[in-house]
Amino acid sequence: MRKRDGVDAIVEQWAVERPDLETPAMAVFGRIYRAARLVADVQERCYGRFGITRADFDVLATLRRAGTPDGMSPGRLTDALMLSSGGMTSRLDRLERAGHLVRSPDPADRRALVVRLTDSGRALIDEAVGAGLAEQQRLLADLPAAQVRRLEDDLRDLLLSVEHRAAEQ
């Protein structure tokens, strides 16, 4: 017999109150939402040990994985993280005060800025990404490797479908 979770109870309640509803989508997205919230809480605690928030991590990780010492413009960072320019500015201010990144004039365009990791910011993100990945792996430890790979493929398909359908609106 399959184990039950909180989403099963919600779906069953709807089946009693509204038997006309088709609820598989509710079950899928309810589980994704709940799993994402739990993982986000674990990640936030993990990154907190490094003195950063998940939002800070996202900025530092985006700069780090860009793979270039030349940095990125604040606009490219904003686009990559799907933020408003105001939201990005406050993150950059906080991380610059902490010594994890610097903003400097773009040598190719004096009107523009470039954001770069400092040596301490690079060391911090390298340590934090390792710790965060270890937490994610710990959370998946009860699942066999083949199931994790299948889940990865299924979630990719789901995301591509959702992105496609969301763009239709």
C-alpha positions as CSV (number, residue, x, y, z in Angstrom):
1,M,0.0,0.0,0.0
2,R,1.3,3.5,-0.9
3,K,2.1,5.9,1.8
4,R,-0.2,9.0,2.1
5,D,0.6,12.6,2.5
6,G,-1.2,15.8,3.3
7,V,-2.1,16.4,-0.3
8,D,-4.0,13.1,-0.4
9,A,-6.3,14.4,2.4
10,I,-7.0,17.6,0.5
11,V,-7.8,15.8,-2.7
12,E,-10.1,13.5,-0.8
13,Q,-11.9,16.4,0.8
14,W,-12.5,18.0,-2.6
15,A,-13.8,14.6,-3.9
16,V,-16.5,14.6,-1.2
17,E,-17.4,18.3,-1.5
18,R,-17.0,18.6,-5.3
19,P,-17.0,15.1,-6.9
20,D,-17.2,16.9,-10.3
21,L,-13.7,18.2,-10.1
22,E,-10.8,16.5,-11.8
23,T,-8.0,16.9,-9.2
24,P,-4.8,15.3,-10.6
25,A,-3.3,18.8,-11.4
26,M,-4.1,19.9,-7.8
27,A,-2.3,16.8,-6.5
28,V,0.8,17.4,-8.7
29,F,1.1,21.1,-8.0
30,G,0.2,20.8,-4.4
31,R,3.0,18.4,-3.9
32,I,5.5,20.5,-5.9
33,Y,4.5,23.6,-3.8
34,R,4.8,21.8,-0.5
35,A,8.2,20.2,-1.4
36,A,9.5,23.5,-2.7
37,R,8.5,25.3,0.5
38,L,10.2,22.6,2.7
39,V,13.4,22.6,0.6
40,A,13.4,26.4,0.6
41,D,13.3,26.4,4.4
42,V,16.2,23.9,4.6
43,Q,18.2,25.9,2.1
44,E,17.6,29.2,3.9
45,R,18.9,27.7,7.2
46,C,21.9,26.2,5.3
47,Y,22.8,29.5,3.7
48,G,22.2,31.3,7.0
49,R,25.2,29.5,8.4
50,F,27.3,31.4,5.9
51,G,25.7,34.8,6.8
52,I,23.7,35.0,3.6
53,T,20.0,34.6,2.6
54,R,18.7,32.6,-0.3
55,A,18.3,35.8,-2.2
56,D,22.0,36.6,-1.6
57,F,23.0,33.1,-2.6
58,D,21.1,33.5,-5.9
59,V,23.1,36.6,-6.8
60,L,26.5,35.2,-5.8
61,A,25.7,31.9,-7.5
62,T,24.7,33.6,-10.7
63,L,27.9,35.6,-10.8
64,R,30.0,32.5,-10.0
65,R,28.5,30.2,-12.6
66,A,28.8,32.8,-15.3
67,G,32.4,31.6,-15.4
68,T,33.9,35.0,-16.2
69,P,36.1,37.2,-14.1
70,D,34.8,40.1,-16.1
71,G,31.5,40.1,-14.1
72,M,28.0,40.9,-15.2
73,S,26.1,44.1,-15.6
74,P,23.4,44.7,-13.0
75,G,20.8,44.5,-15.9
76,R,22.0,41.0,-16.9
77,L,21.9,39.9,-13.2
78,T,18.4,41.4,-12.9
79,D,17.2,39.5,-16.0
80,A,18.9,36.2,-14.9
81,L,17.2,36.3,-11.6
82,M,13.9,37.7,-12.9
83,L,13.9,40.6,-10.4
84,S,13.0,44.3,-10.5
85,S,15.9,46.7,-10.7
86,G,15.0,48.0,-7.2
87,G,15.2,44.4,-5.8
88,M,18.5,43.8,-7.4
89,T,20.0,47.1,-6.1
90,S,19.2,46.3,-2.5
91,R,20.7,42.9,-2.9
92,L,23.9,44.3,-4.5
93,D,24.1,47.0,-1.8
94,R,24.0,44.4,1.0
95,L,26.5,42.1,-0.7
96,E,28.9,44.9,-1.5
97,R,28.8,46.1,2.1
98,A,29.6,42.6,3.2
99,G,32.6,42.5,0.9
100,H,31.3,39.7,-1.3
101,L,31.2,41.7,-4.5
102,V,32.2,45.0,-6.1
103,R,30.6,47.3,-8.6
104,S,32.9,49.2,-10.8
105,P,32.7,51.1,-14.1
106,D,32.5,49.0,-17.2
107,P,35.8,49.5,-19.1
108,A,33.9,49.2,-22.4
109,D,31.3,51.7,-21.4
110,R,31.9,54.3,-18.7
111,R,28.2,54.9,-18.3
112,A,27.6,51.2,-17.3
113,L,28.6,49.2,-14.2
114,V,30.0,45.7,-13.9
115,V,29.4,43.5,-10.8
116,R,32.2,41.1,-9.9
117,L,32.7,38.6,-7.0
118,T,35.5,39.5,-4.6
119,D,37.9,36.7,-3.6
120,S,36.0,36.4,-0.3
121,G,32.7,36.3,-2.2
122,R,34.0,33.6,-4.5
123,A,35.2,31.5,-1.6
124,L,31.9,32.0,0.2
125,I,29.7,30.9,-2.7
126,D,32.0,27.9,-3.4
127,E,31.5,26.8,0.1
128,A,27.8,27.6,0.3
129,V,26.9,25.9,-3.0
130,G,28.6,22.7,-1.8
131,A,26.7,22.8,1.5
132,G,23.4,23.6,-0.2
133,L,23.9,20.7,-2.7
134,A,24.7,18.4,0.2
135,E,21.4,19.4,1.9
136,Q,19.5,18.7,-1.3
137,Q,21.1,15.3,-1.7
138,R,20.3,14.6,2.0
139,L,16.6,15.4,1.3
140,L,16.6,12.9,-1.7
141,A,18.5,10.2,0.2
142,D,15.3,8.0,0.7
143,L,14.8,7.7,-3.1
144,P,16.7,5.2,-5.2
145,A,19.0,6.8,-7.8
146,A,16.9,5.5,-10.7
147,Q,13.8,7.2,-9.2
148,V,15.7,10.5,-8.8
149,R,16.8,10.4,-12.5
150,R,13.2,9.6,-13.5
151,L,11.9,12.4,-11.4
152,E,14.4,14.8,-12.9
153,D,13.2,13.9,-16.4
154,D,9.5,14.1,-15.4
155,L,10.0,17.5,-13.8
156,R,11.8,18.8,-16.8
157,D,8.9,17.7,-19.0
158,L,6.5,19.3,-16.6
159,L,8.4,22.6,-16.5
160,L,8.7,22.8,-20.3
161,S,4.9,22.2,-20.6
162,V,4.1,24.8,-18.0
163,E,6.4,27.3,-19.5
164,H,4.8,26.7,-22.9
165,R,1.3,26.9,-21.6
166,A,2.0,29.9,-19.4
167,A,3.4,31.8,-22.5
168,E,0.0,31.2,-24.3
169,Q,-1.8,33.7,-22.1
